Amino acid sequence: MRQIASTELIQNNIPLENAFHAFNEVSERLTESYQLLEQQVICLTAELSEANTEKLKFLSEKEQLADQLECMLESLPGAVIVLNDENIVIKANACARGWLTASLIGKSWGSIEQSFLVGSEQLDSEYLLQDNRVIALSRTTLQSGQGFVILLSDITQQRELHHKLEHKEKLAAMGKFSAGLAHQIRTPLSSALLYASQLNSGLPDVELGKKYSTKLLERLRHINNQVSDMLGYAHKGHFRKAVYNLQNIAFQLTSSYQAKPANITFETQSIRNNISVQISKDALIGAIDNLINNALEAGNADDEVRCLIETVNESILSISVSDQGVGLPSSKVAQVFEPFYTNKAEGTGLGLAVVKEIVNAHGGHITCDSTEGVGTTFTMLLPVVMAGSVMEMEETA
């Protein structure tokens, strides 16, 4: 009986041992999971601490950089103004506050321009401060697109130096012009004085007296032409202009040369009645006359001189004068418009320079196309005025 009872007791304890064993296994697993979780928490805490350290370092460096930029901004010799997308000032450095007003923040840029900046007559990007300093302005959009940066630079000294340089260049040009004037007039004036003294001495030969008189008149005419060219060049393009119908002006230009040699031909092409030009008629005729005289002198007496008047795309008036003369070497073409440059024994060297000034004064430009042994073509290109855009103001004879 005792043996049976013992056996039953052992059999009854087996589930309890199994449960205890299962409990131990679960406990061990929980302990391992907890330890693993604890290790993960330690790792994450370390990573978070490291990330926080890096973030704090980054923020510290960013603050230092911001302080450095702020210091640089405040010490800049120019004015820096930051605007939001509504053109309201949100930041301004010390220079900006000193040049304009201490209370810039919150003001609109338009009111600042109106109150403190006076537009320059030279450039739209230049202004005058109330103390007459010249300021250059530039405006840049922020990379974010949410606002603008205004930069103001003091260019007073640069402008003063520029004006001084211009003045010195004008003085140098006047010196060169005066030297050229003296050189050009000296020779014909000496000849004129010589012929005049011979006539004054009382020549017994009447024919010789006529010869000297003719030579004297030639010298005086030459001096007069030189003076006229020099005055035209010194005029520097200040001409009174009026608006003329292009067909009428082309007719007047061609008619003014009816008494010229027969080898001069005039042609007009593509000229409509509704196109006008704003010109100084006398100055333009003088320019054409100068080109035609050059063309006549460049070739033989029977060589053809051709003047073509036409419009290009109805927006450009083209007047070209061509000759069949000896032409120019390519190295000399660029020099023909320089003052006092000439390849003629009797030339003033100012005729083509005067022509260029006249063309420039009309808002156009002139070209020279020359081939040695073939001839030369000068082309003046001038802007035209379309009908209806201006009121015609033709002068009446």
RABELSUL-V257797 format. One record per residue. RES is the residue in one small letter. D_CENTER is the distance of its C-alpha to the mean C-alpha in whole Angstrom. Layout:
BEGIN
RES_D_CENTER + RES_D_CENTER
END
This chain:
BEGIN
m_126 + r_124 + q_122 + i_121 + a_120 + s_118 + t_116 + e_115 + l_114 + i_112 + q_111 + n_110 + n_107 + i_105 + p_103 + l_102 + e_102 + n_99 + a_97 + f_97 + h_96 + a_93 + f_92 + n_92 + e_90 + v_88 + s_88 + e_86 + r_84 + l_83 + t_83 + e_81 + s_78 + y_78 + q_77 + l_75 + l_73 + e_73 + q_72 + q_69 + v_68 + i_68 + c_66 + l_64 + t_64 + a_63 + e_60 + l_59 + s_60 + e_57 + a_55 + n_55 + t_55 + e_51 + k_50 + l_51 + k_49 + f_46 + l_46 + s_47 + e_44 + k_42 + e_43 + q_42 + l_39 + a_38 + d_39 + q_37 + l_34 + e_35 + c_36 + m_33 + l_31 + e_33 + s_32 + l_28 + p_27 + g_24 + a_25 + v_26 + i_27 + v_28 + l_29 + n_31 + d_30 + e_31 + n_29 + i_31 + v_31 + i_33 + k_33 + a_31 + n_31 + a_33 + c_30 + a_29 + r_32 + g_32 + w_29 + l_30 + t_33 + a_36 + s_37 + l_33 + i_35 + g_36 + k_34 + s_31 + w_27 + g_27 + s_30 + i_28 + e_25 + q_27 + s_29 + f_28 + l_24 + v_23 + g_19 + s_17 + e_16 + q_13 + l_11 + d_13 + s_13 + e_15 + y_19 + l_21 + l_25 + q_28 + d_29 + n_25 + r_23 + v_20 + i_19 + a_16 + l_17 + s_16 + r_19 + t_20 + t_23 + l_26 + q_27 + s_30 + g_28 + q_30 + g_28 + f_25 + v_24 + i_22 + l_21 + l_21 + s_20 + d_21 + i_18 + t_20 + q_21 + q_18 + r_17 + e_20 + l_20 + h_16 + h_18 + k_21 + l_19 + e_18 + h_21 + k_23 + e_20 + k_21 + l_25 + a_25 + a_23 + m_26 + g_29 + k_28 + f_28 + s_31 + a_33 + g_32 + l_33 + a_36 + h_37 + q_36 + i_39 + r_41 + t_43 + p_43 + l_44 + s_47 + s_48 + a_48 + l_50 + l_53 + y_53 + a_54 + s_56 + q_58 + l_59 + n_60 + s_62 + g_64 + l_64 + p_68 + d_66 + v_65 + e_63 + l_61 + g_60 + k_59 + k_57 + y_56 + s_55 + t_53 + k_51 + l_50 + l_49 + e_46 + r_45 + l_45 + r_43 + h_41 + i_40 + n_39 + n_37 + q_35 + v_35 + s_33 + d_31 + m_30 + l_30 + g_27 + y_25 + a_25 + h_25 + k_21 + g_20 + h_22 + f_24 + r_26 + k_26 + a_28 + v_28 + y_30 + n_32 + l_31 + q_34 + n_35 + i_33 + a_33 + f_37 + q_37 + l_35 + t_37 + s_40 + s_39 + y_40 + q_43 + a_45 + k_43 + p_44 + a_45 + n_43 + i_40 + t_40 + f_37 + e_36 + t_35 + q_34 + s_33 + i_32 + r_33 + n_35 + n_33 + i_29 + s_28 + v_26 + q_24 + i_25 + s_27 + k_30 + d_31 + a_28 + l_27 + i_31 + g_30 + a_28 + i_30 + d_33 + n_31 + l_30 + i_34 + n_35 + n_34 + a_35 + l_38 + e_38 + a_37 + g_40 + n_44 + a_45 + d_46 + d_43 + e_41 + v_38 + r_36 + c_33 + l_32 + i_30 + e_29 + t_27 + v_25 + n_25 + e_26 + s_22 + i_22 + l_24 + s_25 + i_27 + s_28 + v_31 + s_33 + d_35 + q_38 + g_38 + v_38 + g_34 + l_32 + p_31 + s_28 + s_28 + k_28 + v_25 + a_22 + q_24 + v_25 + f_22 + e_23 + p_25 + f_29 + y_28 + t_31 + n_34 + k_37 + a_39 + e_39 + g_35 + t_33 + g_30 + l_28 + g_29 + l_26 + a_23 + v_24 + v_24 + k_20 + e_20 + i_22 + v_20 + n_16 + a_18 + h_19 + g_15 + g_16 + h_16 + i_20 + t_21 + c_24 + d_26 + s_29 + t_32 + e_35 + g_38 + v_37 + g_35 + t_31 + t_29 + f_26 + t_24 + m_22 + l_20 + l_20 + p_19 + v_23 + v_24 + m_26 + a_30 + g_30 + s_27 + v_27 + m_31 + e_31 + m_32 + e_34 + e_35 + t_39 + a_41
END
